């Protein structure tokens, strides 16, 4: 789906193959937005998607709900970190290939820099600084942001009884431990089967920089799914096959990826530092994210192709519903981890009310939550 002619995100004549023309100040706006998101988007992919929804749909109206949902579903069909690819694609949608580069680099850079600093502390002191105080206040705000995004997206993604049922089933499957990609694939197959009228089928070591780079390019090129899947890949590649790290080091790296803002894939930055210092951190970061820039650049064509026929459109609609259900399942799990006492429940409630009644950016709510968390820890 394209934006109306003349709107900021509208495609020029010539279709998806032509890059949108950057507007005056567009790249500066993109850089400021995605740097801010990269510094504050705690909570993993579901929180990243919710914050992107808040910024580009609710506040700036660069794209509509349907286009955002279609792009979210398309990111699940290609390898790489889904929310990062969504950010990169939105930058390309706004300002062409320059926007693609600017949005991706600015979204990734803060987390990569923080992961490098934490890796330095880990190597020097054998531990990483605690972020528990910050996360105490941030997590309830993330709950409110994700809930607000779900509320806004639900009429589009789950606006009919069959799609609503798919969303509920996907959430239940996620909470039961079913693989995320399996759930989305099943949703797509059910949507296609319903369209066709058929019965659905059952559902620091001195490692060379070049080998390090190629290892992470390979991981970034074939990895589907969440940060937990990344952990399995890293364990298999770096511990079992290559012997570069111990299992404990991989677990510590994964923990850093979970608690820092921005993409979970900056776990690779931490690993790269452990293997080859600062050059290793840079090489590993570039390697794991490079395929995502390529895939994100192709997302517009993929969405256009999926929407080009009724059959593939039915698949996309079903995957949209499944993706919404997965976000709901993530929200419930995050809620159990974040809403631990009366103050955290109050923070989540106030943040939700602010999102509902005002146009305040979710970034400022994250900053307020971090401040509250630090004050709670120290006082």
N, C-alpha and C positions, 0 to 999 in steps of 0.2 A: 504494500500500500504506500502510495506516495503522498507527500504533503501537498496542500493546495498550491496552485500556481501563485508565485509571488511571495510565499511564506519563506522563512529563513531556511527551512530544511528541504524546500522543493527541489526536485531534480530538474535539470535543464533539458531542453529539447534534445532528443537523442537517446533517452532512456537511461537504464542503470549503468550502461557502459561509460557514460560521460560523467566526469567528476563535477560535483556542485562547485560553483564559483565561491571562493572565500569572501566573506563580507569584510568591510573595513573594521579592523579591530577584532575580527573573529578569532584569529589565532591567539591573541592575547587573552581573550575571554576564555577560550578553551584551556589554555595553559593555567590560568588562575583557578578555574573550576576544578580541573582534574588534579592539580597539585593539592588543592584543599581536600578533595575527596581521598586522595592517596594518603594524606596525613591523618584522616579522621574516620575512615571506613573500617572500623572494627567489626568483627562478628562473622566473617566469612562470606561466601558467595550470596547467600540469601539477603544479608544486610547490604552488600554492595548493590545488588539489583534494586533493593528498596530505595536506597539513597539516590541511585541513578534515576529511578522513576520519579522521586521527589523533585530532582533538579531539572530533568529534561522534559518531563510530561506535565507535572503539576505546576511548576513555577515558570519555566521558560517556554513550554509548548513547542519544542522543536519537532517532536513526533507525537503521534497519538497513542492511545492505549493498545490498539490492535497492532500497529507496527512494532511497538516495543515487545509485545508478547510474541509476535512472529519471529523477531530477531532473537529473543531469549531461547525459543525452541530451536531455531537454526543453530545456535551455538552448541546445543546438545548433540547435534549431528556431526560435528567436526571435533577433532582432538583439541586439547589445550584447555586452559583455565577459562571457564565460560563467562564469568563476570568481567574478566579482563578483556576478553574478546568483544563483549558487549560494549565496554567503554571505548575500545579502539574503533569499533564500527560506528558508534555515535559521533566520534570525532571526525571520521571520514564522511559521514552523512552531513555533517555541518560544514566542513571546509576541505573536502577532497583529500588527496593523499597527504598534504601537509597536516591537515587535521588528524588524519590517522596516526602519523608519527608523533605529533605533539600530545595528543590525548593519551596515547599508550605510554610514552616515556614519562609524562608527568604523573600518571596514575601509578606507575611501577616504581619510580625513583625514590619517593619517601620511604616506602617499605624496604627497598633494597638497601638504602643508606642505614636505616635503623637495624636491619638484620646484620649488616657488616659490623656496626658498632657493638651489637650484642655478641657477635662471634669473636670480636677482639677481646671483650670482657671474659668470655668463656675460655678462650685460650690462655689469657693472662691469669685469671683467678679461679678457673675451674668451675664457674657457675655464671648464671646470667642474672642481671638485676630484676627484681620482682616488679610486676606491673599490677599486682592484685588490687592496690588501692584505686588505681585508675579504672580498672575493669569493673570494680564494685559499682561505680556510678554509671559507667558506659553501657553495661549490658542491659539494664532496664530500659534505657533510651532506645537501644537497638530493637528491643522487643516492640516498643511502640511504633518505631519507624517501619518495621516489617509488617506489623499488623495493619498500619494505615495503607501500605502498598497493596496488601492482599485485599483489603476492603475496596480499594479503587479499581483493582484489576479484575475482581471476581465477576462483575456483570459482563465483561467482555469475554473472559476465558471460560467461565462456567455459567453462562446465562441461560442455558437450557437444561432440563432435567437430566438427559444423558451425560452432558459434560459435567454437570454438578456431581453426578454419581461417580464419574471418572476421577474427578478431583478428590472426592472423599476416599475412594478406593486407593488412590496413589498415596494420600497422606497416611492411611492405615497401613499400607504396605511398607512405607518408609519407616514408620514407628515400629513395625514388626521386624525390621532388619533386612527387608528385601532390597537388592541392589537397585540403585537409582536409575541406571541406564536400562536395566531390565524393565522397570516400571514404565519408563517413557516409551520404550519399544513396544511394550504390551498395549499402552494407550494408543499409540499410532496404529498398530495392527487392528485394534478394536474399532478405531475410527474408520479405517479403510474398509473393514468388513461390514460395518454398518452402512457405509456408503454404497457398497456393492451388493448389499442384501444377502451376504453369505454368513454362515455360522463362523464366529471367530475361532481361531486356533487356541488350544490351551496355553492358557497363558504361562695438619700440615705434613705431608708425606713426600712432597717433591714430585707429584704427578705432573706430567707435561700438560701445558695449556691446551694444546690441540686435542689430545684424547679427552680432556675434561670438557672442552667445548662440544666435541662430537657426541659425547655421552649425553649431554643435556639437550642438544638438538634432537637426538633420537627420542629422548623421553618426552620433550615438548611436542614432537610430531605424532606420537602414537597414543598419548595418555588421554583417556576419557575419564570423566567423573570428578569426584571431590578430592580434597586434600588427603583423605584416608587412602584413596587409590594411589596418590603420589607417594605416600609412605610405603606402600607395598612395592612400588617400582624402585624406590631408592634402596629399600632393604635388599631386594633381589639383585639390583645392579651393583651397588656400592659395597655391600657387605658380602653377599654370597658369591657373586661372579668376579668382581674386581678386587675385593679385599682392601679397599681404600679406608673404610671406616668400620667402627664397631657398631653393634645394634644400639647400644646406649647413645652413641653420638648421633645416629640417625633419629632416634626418638627425641633427643634434645633439640635437634634441628627442626623437627616437625612441630615441637612445642613453640619454638620461636615463631614459626610461620603462622601458628594459630593465634598467638596473643598480640602480634604486631598488626597495625592497620594495613589496608591495601591487600593485594593478592596473596593468597596462601602459598603460591608458587615461589615466593621469595625465600622459602625454605632452601631453595637451590643456592641463593646468595650465601647463606650461612654455611652450607656444605662446601661451597667453592672456597670460602675463606679457610675452613678447616684443612682443606686439601692443599691449597696453594696460596694462601694469604690474600692480600687485596687484589692482585691480578686474577687469582682464581675466583674470587667473589664476582668480579666484573664479567669474566668469561662465562661462568656458570649462569649468571643472570641473563646475559645476552643470548646464550644458547637455548635456555628453556623457553624464553619468551619470543624469540625470533619467529618460530612457526606460527605463533598466534597472530602476529601482524599480517602474515600472508593469508591465514584463514579468515581473519576479520575483514580483510579487503575483498574477500569473495562472498561474504555473507549476503550483501545486497542482491547479487545474482542468484544465490541459492533461495532466498526468500521469494524473489520474483518468479523463479521456476516453480516453487511449491505452490504459489498462488495462481499459477497459470492454468490449472485444470481443477475441476470439481473434486476429482479423486484425491489428488495430492493436497488440495486445500482441506479436505476432510481429515486427512492424516495430521496436517498442521494444527487444525482446530483441536483435535484430540490430544496432541502433544502439549498444546497450550494448557488444556485443562489438567493434564498430568503434571506439568511443571508447576501450575498453581497449587495443586495438591501437595507436591513435594515442599514448596515453600511453607505451606501450612504445617506439614509435619516437622520441618526445621523449626518453625516458630514455637511449636509445643515443646520440643526438646530444649530449645534455648530458654524458654520460659522456666522450665524446671531447674535450669542451671543458674538463671539470673535473678529470679524473684524469690529470694531466700529469706526475707524478713519484711517487716512493715515499711521501713524506709525505701527499699528497692521497689516495692509495689507502688508506693506513693510517687516515686520518680517516674515509673512507667506510666502511671495514670496521668500525671501532669504533662508529660511529654506527648502522650496521645491526644490530650485535650488541646494543647498548643498546635499540634499538627492539624487537628480537625478545624479549629476556629481561626487560624492565622495562616499567613504565607511565609512564616519564618523557615529558613533553611534548616534541614536536618543536621547540617554540619555544626551549627551553633548549639543545637540541642546536645550533640555528642560532646562538644567542648564543655557545656554546662554540666553534663553527667560526669565527665572526668574530674572537674573541679569539685563536685559534690563528693565523689569517691575519695579524692585525696584528703578533703577536709574530714570526712568520716574516719579515715584511717588514722589521721594524726591527732584528732580531737577525741 
